[in-house]
Amino acid sequence: MSLDSDIIVDRRRIRRKLTFWRVMAALIAIAAIAGIAMIATPGARGSFVSAGSIARVQIEGLIRSDAERTHALERLENSQAAAVIVHINSPGGTTAGSEQLYDSLTRLKAKKPLVVVVEGLAASGGYITAIASDHIIAQQSSLVGSIGVLFQFPNFTELLKTIGVKVEEVKSTPLKAAPNGFEPTSPEARAALDALVKDSYAWFKDLVKQRRGMDDTQLEKVVDGRVFTGRQAIDLKLIDQLGDEKTAVTWLEEQKGVKKGLSVRDYKLEPRFGDLTFLKTAASVTLEALGFSAIAHQIEQTGLAQAVDRAGLDGMLALWEPAASN
């Protein structure tokens, strides 16, 4: 009986040690991922662009205001890159963030030949980003457009009534902090929001009209919020050419005098430490190290992280997303 007890104690000790080293391995893996992410930033040694190359910039996912991204593009302005190809695959994001990115690319374009390639999607704020370029290339099945602005906010009034909670407040004027989600939106607050949306929408339309050289008739065909395929977009003047990165390189060589045969090298924009892509990867590595590979696979496949990321957008949105399926 004593021998059995000793065996049980030994097994528990071994199990604790195994768990400890699994956790340590997970922490080391997360630290390694963080280190690699920092090394991959534009300010790091490994992300320079040589004089004999074309810089490839990737704009993916939701677009927010991002000072680090702005600084990275400013560094690219002063680099030895011969030209820049901007790949876009984005449904948009905040209007302010999209405008900031548009301004950064406009300044970059003044210093370097620049062309945009739409990977799968350049909608709403993603399209604002694209029209910073004088030449937009997209694949035939790419989606572009969604010219419009929205302001969304949750309203918990009925829920609060159900659970018996009332939020009280004292504010200087009726429109202060309106809407707040805790009371029905007043007609005055809704009118104020409507004015904000219409003003931003007018700015968006004027920008498209100016950058794409459209008259009023052409503009009205594309500003109802729809997305268009690349094949449709070229006839509507939303893009200039069908193709891919090779098409972009050829255009730079033929139209901008860029030397033929230059390699295209990635220029990585500064990743934010709180970026959900990083967090999802770190969580996946941790679970793998702890032996929960099935859960790690589910995290990779789920859309939960994207939903949380979407919910984190604040303010006026220039965003497109398809209707959720039932």
N, C-alpha and C positions, 0 to 999 in steps of 0.2 A: 504493500500500500504506500509505503514511504517512497519507493522507487517511482511509482506512478505520479505522486505529487511533485517529485523533482523534475520529471519529464514535462509536466504541465507548466511549472514555473519557468523552465528553460524555454519552452515554446513561446510563452508570453513575453519573455525577455527578448527573444529573437524577433518576435513580431513588432515590439516597440522600436527596436533598433532599425528594422526595415522601414517602418513608417517614418522615423526620423530622417533617414537618408533619402527617402522619397521626397519629403518636404524640402530638404536641403537642395536636392537636385532641381526641384521646381523653382525654388528661389534663385538658384544660379542661372537657370534657363531664362527667367524673367529679366534678371540683371543683364544677361547677354543680349537679349532682345532690345532692351533699353540702350545698351551701348552701341549696338549696330544701328539703331534708329538715329542716335546722335551723330555717329560717324557719317551717316548718309546725308546729313544736312549740308546746305550750300556753303556754310562757313567752315566746314570740316575739310581735311586735307584730301579726302578721296572723291570730292564732288566737283572738282574743277573741270572746265571745258577748255580744251586746247585750241590753239589758233587754227589748226587744220581740221576742224570739225564743225558740225551743225548741232546746236543744242536741241534736245527733245524735252519739252515740258509737258507734264501730265496734269490736267485739271479734271478731277474725278469727284463724284459724290456731291453732297450738299455744299453750297458755297456760303460762307460766312465772312464777316470782316476778319482779317487776319494780318496783323502787323508783321509777323515773321515772314509770311508769304510776300508781302510788299518789299521787305528788305532783301529777300532772296532774289526777286526780279530786278531790284536796283543793282545788286551785285552782278547779275547777268548782263545788265546794260554796259557795265564797265569791264566785262570779261573779254577774252580774245576770240570768242565764238564768231564764226563767219556769218551765221544766220540762226533763226529760231523756228522750230516747228512746234506749235501748240496743239496737243491732242486733247479734245474735250469729250467727256462722257458724263454729263451732269443734267439733272432735272431742274437745276437752279437752286435757289435758297433765299436769303434775305436780299431785299432790293439794295440796301446799303452795301452789303458785302459784294454783290455783283457789280455795283458801280465802282467800288474800290478796285476790284480786279480789272475791270474795263480800263480805268485810268492808268493802272500799272502797266498793262499791256500796250496802251497807247504811247506811253513814255518809252517803253522798250522798243516799239516799232519805229520810233524816231531815231533810234541809235542802230538798230539791226534790221535787216530784211526779215520779215515775219509772215508766216502763213499758218492758218488754222486748218486742222483736220478733225472733222466730227467723227468720232468712233461709232457710238451707237445712238447718242442722244445729246442734243444741245438745245434744251427747252427753257423758255422763260429766262431766268438769270443766266443759264448756260448759253443762251443765244445772245444776251447782252455781252457776255464775255467774247463770243465768237466775232461779233461785228466790230471789235477793236481792230481786227485785221482787215487789210484791203483785199484779201483773197481768202475765200472759204471753200474748202473741199469737203465733200461728204460722200459716203457710200450710198448706193441706190436705195438701200433699205434703212438708212439712218433716219432718225426723227429730229426735226428742227422746228422752231417756231414757238408756239404757246405764248404769244405776245399779250401780256396782261399782268395784272397785279391783284393780289387778294390780301385781306386782313381777316384772320381767323382767331376765334377765342372761344373757350368753353364757357358754358353757363350752367352752374350747379344749383340754380334756384329751386327746382322741383326736388332734387336730391336732398337738399338741406331741409326742406319742408318735411320730407319723409322721415328723416332721422331726428327732427326736432331741434335743429340748430339755426340760430339767427345771427348774422354778422352785423354788428352795429359800427357806425363810423361817424366821424365829424370831419368835414372837409371845407375848404375855403370857398369853393364854387361848385355848382352842380356837375360841371364837366371834368373836375379834377379826378384823376384815376378812373376814368370811365372809358370803356366798360371794365367792370371788375369781376364779373362771373358770379357774384354773390347776390345779385338783384337783377330784375329784368332791365334790359337795355332801354333807356329812355329814347324817345324820338329825337331829342336834341343830340344825344351821344351818337346815335346811329347816323344822323346827318353829318356830324363832325367827321366820323370815320369815312363816310361816303366821299366827303370832300378830299380827304387824304388819299384815298384810293384813286379818285379821278385825277388828281394832280400828278401822282406818280405814273398813272397810265398815260397821261398826255406827254410826260417826259419820255417814257419808253417809246411811244409812237413816233415822236419827233426825232428821237435818236435813230430809230430804224429808217425813217424817211431820209434823213440826212446821210447816214452811213451807206445805205444801199441804193441811193439815187432814185428813189421812187417818187412818182407823182401821187396825188390824192387818190385817184382811182385804183392804182396799183396797191397803195397802202391799205385801203379798205378791204381788199381781198384777203389780207393776211393777219388782221389784228383782232379777230374775234375769239382768240384764245386757243384755237386749234393747233395741233402739230401736223406737220407735213412730212412725207417721205422725201428722201433726197431727190428722187425723180420728179416729184411735184415741185419741190423747193427751187430747183434750178429754173423752171419756167416762171416761177413767181418772183424771181430775183432775190430770194432769201440766201442762196448760195451761188457760187460762181462756176463750180466744176465738180464732176463726179470722179471719185478715185480714192486713193489711200496715201500712205506716206511716200511711196515712190513717186506718185503724181506730184506731191508737194515738193519733193527734191528737184524733179524736172522743172517745175515752175520757177523755183528759186534760181536754177541755173540759167534758164532761158529768159526770164523776165527781170531778174535782179542781178544778173552777172556773177552769181556765186560760182566759184571754181568747181569744175566737175570732179566727181570721184571722192568727195569728202565723206568721211564717216559721220553717222548720226549717233550722238552720245546722250545718254540720259542726264538731265540736270534736275536733281531732286529738290523740291521745295521743302522748307523746314516743316517736319511733322510736329504737331502739338502732342505733348505728353499725354494729355487727356483725350486724344483722338480715340474714338470707339474701335477703330480698326486695330490699333495697337492693343487696346484692352481685351478685345475679343481674342486676338492671337495669344496674348499672355495667359488668359484664362484657359484657352485650349491646351497650351503647353503644360500648364499646371495640372490640369485634370489628367492629361496623358501620363505625366510623371507619377501621379498618384494611382495610376492603374484604372482610371475611369474613361477609357477610350471611347466607349459608346456615348457617354454624355458629351465628351469633347466634340464628337462628330455632330451631335445635335446642335451644339452652339454654332458650329460652322455653317450648318444648313438653315438655321432659324432666321426669321426676319425680325426677331425681337430687338436686336441691337439697332437695326435700321429704324425701327419704330421709335425707340428712345431717342436716337439722334434727331429724327424728324421733329419730335416733341420739344426738343431743345432750341428750336429756332424762335427768335423773338422779333417783334416788330412787323413791318411791312414785308410781304413775301412776293418774290418773283419766282414761282415754283410750279412745276407741272408734275402730276402723278396720276396714273390711270385709276379708274374707279376700282375699289376693292371687290373681289369676286365673292359671291355668297358660298 
